[in-house]
Amino acid sequence: RLRLYCVPVSAKMALKELSSLEKCLGLKKPNKYSTQGEKKVPVLQNNQGSALVGLVTIASHLVCEAQRTELLGDSAEQRAVVQQWLEYRVTRLDGCSKDEVKVILKELNQYLEDKVYMAGNCFTLADALMYYGIHHIIMELAVEEKERYLNVTRWFDHIQHYPGVRHHLPPVVVLRNRVYPSSQH
């Protein structure tokens, strides 16, 4: 039985995600962030004087700043899929109720059935931010629950081992013999 719930992404957690993303992107000079409003939305004060507000907005900006725009998608379709998953992250995953966890895991499991990454055949910003957003859920899953959501578990394990992604998060143990067919380990 799932005994989990989604927790609202705390300001502290969102700022750690952005810091990890900066490192993953190879940005040398860390940005200074603050938060605003009741929900403590992340804010990046831009060099041009204007503030960038929101996890997805700032993350997309960091990708452009690092000149890694391929992480936003190489084609119009892939860019739309990346944006779709970034929006899913902030509208469905962040702050979801305990009852929604099973639905979200089922949706993701079905979606990832024939995919290695969220938006095609290569790693994108959607993979990084979905990984950060779902980490606390996967970390709490029992072995049987991880087996029930094999595609999510396989994707998650792949992303947690992707170079530079997991900075601030502890690794999640995945029993590979149960998740991967014998030909893959």
Buried (B, 14 or more C-beta within 10 A) or exposed (E): EBEBBBEEBEBEBBBBBBBBBBBBBEBEEEBEBEBEEEEBBBBBEEEEEEEBBBBBBBBBBBBEBBEBEEBBBBEEEBBEBBBEBBEBBBEBBBBBEEEBBBEBBEBBBEBBEEEBBBBBEEBBBBBBBBBBBBBBBBBBBEEEBBEBBBBBBBBBBBBBEBEEBBBEBEEBEBEEEEBBEEEEE
